[in-house]
Amino acid sequence: MDRLGATASLVAGGVAGVSVDLILFPLDTIKTRLQSPQGFKKAGGFRGIYAGVPSTAIGSFPNAAAFFITYESVKCFLHTDSSSNLKPVKHMLAASTGEVVACLIRVPSEVVKQRAQVSASSRTFKIFSGILCEEGIKGLYRGYKSTVLREIPFSLVQFPLWESLKALWSWRQDHVLDSWQSAVCGAFAGGFAAAVTTPLDVAKTRIMLAKIICRCLSSNGSNQSGRFHLPRCL
């Protein structure tokens, strides 16, 4: 990939990531609260659905940019003939590598964001500093492995399907797709991949929230009995 192509992938990927994350943030908050062991209502219900948005705003651009520049670079490195049967494998390898790199940025942002989403009364910076004080840098990477184990299958489904749909549609109409057509292909591929990997996403969310749930349980145990009970952490 030349320098101009790398810059284009960096900027386009970053802008696309920020736009999608901010537009769909309320739905992401609702999803996190539905997946929380506390239950939807106790996790905040429909209140404060933009809790944690600063974490997403800060982490989204570098996260998306890191993914797309890695994805495009690996695709170029693994260059195959357009008619090759190995083309889907190339897309899978490129997407998986992109996810591993992007998760180095995504996971700290995701940990802070999800804890803010189920603690709407707490400020994002307070949650971030609390994690550093209580758990150190390691706490920001809680759930890294589970995130990678979720994101790689997601990408293995989404990106080859997206590329295949674009190629099929382009072949049917005999010219390159417009932007909206590529977006339609991406929406279908992403929706299908999300449905397939939902169980892994639930596991990732609960691992990231385990520490905050433990604090809630210990607080409830102390208040109800007058003494502290060590909770069973998730």
Solvent accessible surface area in square Angstrom, and as a share of the most:
residue,aa,sasa,rsa
1,M,87,0.39
2,D,99,0.51
3,R,215,0.78
4,L,144,0.72
5,G,24,0.23
6,A,26,0.20
7,T,67,0.39
8,A,57,0.44
9,S,18,0.12
10,L,71,0.35
11,V,74,0.42
12,A,64,0.50
13,G,5,0.04
14,G,0,0.00
15,V,81,0.47
16,A,49,0.38
17,G,13,0.13
18,V,35,0.20
19,S,47,0.30
20,V,80,0.46
21,D,53,0.27
22,L,65,0.33
23,I,131,0.66
24,L,88,0.44
25,F,3,0.01
26,P,23,0.15
27,L,117,0.58
28,D,35,0.18
29,T,0,0.00
30,I,39,0.20
31,K,68,0.29
32,T,0,0.00
33,R,0,0.00
34,L,110,0.55
35,Q,16,0.07
36,S,3,0.02
37,P,47,0.30
38,Q,44,0.20
39,G,30,0.29
40,F,49,0.20
41,K,172,0.73
42,K,165,0.70
43,A,1,0.01
44,G,5,0.05
45,G,10,0.09
46,F,147,0.61
47,R,161,0.59
48,G,44,0.42
49,I,49,0.25
50,Y,121,0.46
51,A,18,0.14
52,G,4,0.04
53,V,39,0.23
54,P,63,0.39
55,S,11,0.07
56,T,11,0.06
57,A,47,0.37
58,I,137,0.70
59,G,8,0.07
60,S,3,0.02
61,F,77,0.32
62,P,53,0.33
63,N,18,0.09
64,A,10,0.07
65,A,3,0.02
66,A,16,0.12
67,F,8,0.04
68,F,58,0.24
69,I,49,0.25
70,T,20,0.12
71,Y,1,0.00
72,E,48,0.22
73,S,46,0.30
74,V,27,0.15
75,K,38,0.16
76,C,62,0.37
77,F,171,0.71
78,L,54,0.27
79,H,149,0.67
80,T,35,0.20
81,D,90,0.47
82,S,91,0.59
83,S,94,0.60
84,S,32,0.21
85,N,141,0.72
86,L,111,0.55
87,K,67,0.29
88,P,56,0.35
89,V,70,0.40
90,K,21,0.09
91,H,9,0.04
92,M,71,0.31
93,L,93,0.46
94,A,0,0.00
95,A,0,0.00
96,S,20,0.13
97,T,56,0.33
98,G,0,0.00
99,E,8,0.04
100,V,62,0.35
101,V,57,0.33
102,A,0,0.00
103,C,0,0.00
104,L,95,0.47
105,I,62,0.31
106,R,39,0.14
107,V,0,0.00
108,P,25,0.16
109,S,22,0.14
110,E,26,0.12
111,V,0,0.00
112,V,7,0.04
113,K,13,0.06
114,Q,0,0.00
115,R,2,0.01
116,A,1,0.00
117,Q,0,0.00
118,V,11,0.06
119,S,24,0.16
120,A,39,0.30
121,S,118,0.76
122,S,36,0.23
123,R,192,0.70
124,T,24,0.14
125,F,152,0.63
126,K,139,0.59
127,I,20,0.10
128,F,74,0.31
129,S,37,0.24
130,G,25,0.24
131,I,5,0.02
132,L,63,0.31
133,C,115,0.69
134,E,108,0.49
135,E,36,0.16
136,G,26,0.25
137,I,115,0.58
138,K,173,0.73
139,G,4,0.03
140,L,13,0.07
141,Y,78,0.30
142,R,71,0.26
143,G,11,0.11
144,Y,52,0.20
145,K,163,0.69
146,S,19,0.12
147,T,1,0.01
148,V,20,0.12
149,L,117,0.58
150,R,34,0.12
151,E,15,0.07
152,I,42,0.21
153,P,43,0.27
154,F,29,0.12
155,S,0,0.00
156,L,60,0.30
157,V,42,0.24
158,Q,35,0.15
159,F,14,0.06
160,P,12,0.08
161,L,47,0.24
162,W,50,0.18
163,E,27,0.12
164,S,59,0.38
165,L,45,0.23
166,K,46,0.20
167,A,61,0.47
168,L,96,0.48
169,W,75,0.26
170,S,31,0.20
171,W,186,0.65
172,R,176,0.64
173,Q,49,0.22
174,D,128,0.66
175,H,100,0.45
176,V,126,0.73
177,L,24,0.12
178,D,72,0.37
179,S,99,0.64
180,W,150,0.53
181,Q,13,0.06
182,S,26,0.17
183,A,64,0.49
184,V,75,0.43
185,C,6,0.03
186,G,20,0.19
187,A,71,0.55
188,F,124,0.52
189,A,0,0.00
190,G,13,0.13
191,G,43,0.41
192,F,105,0.44
193,A,0,0.00
194,A,39,0.31
195,A,72,0.56
196,V,82,0.47
197,T,3,0.02
198,T,62,0.36
199,P,94,0.59
200,L,73,0.37
201,D,7,0.04
202,V,41,0.24
203,A,48,0.37
204,K,7,0.03
205,T,0,0.00
206,R,99,0.36
207,I,73,0.37
208,M,0,0.00
209,L,0,0.00
210,A,1,0.00
211,K,76,0.32
212,I,15,0.07
213,I,8,0.04
214,C,11,0.07
215,R,101,0.37
216,C,47,0.28
217,L,83,0.41
218,S,17,0.11
219,S,54,0.35
220,N,72,0.37
221,G,16,0.16
222,S,40,0.26
223,N,118,0.60
224,Q,155,0.69
225,S,60,0.39
226,G,70,0.67
227,R,164,0.60
228,F,129,0.54
229,H,82,0.37
230,L,154,0.76
231,P,24,0.15
232,R,207,0.75
233,C,73,0.44
234,L,104,0.52
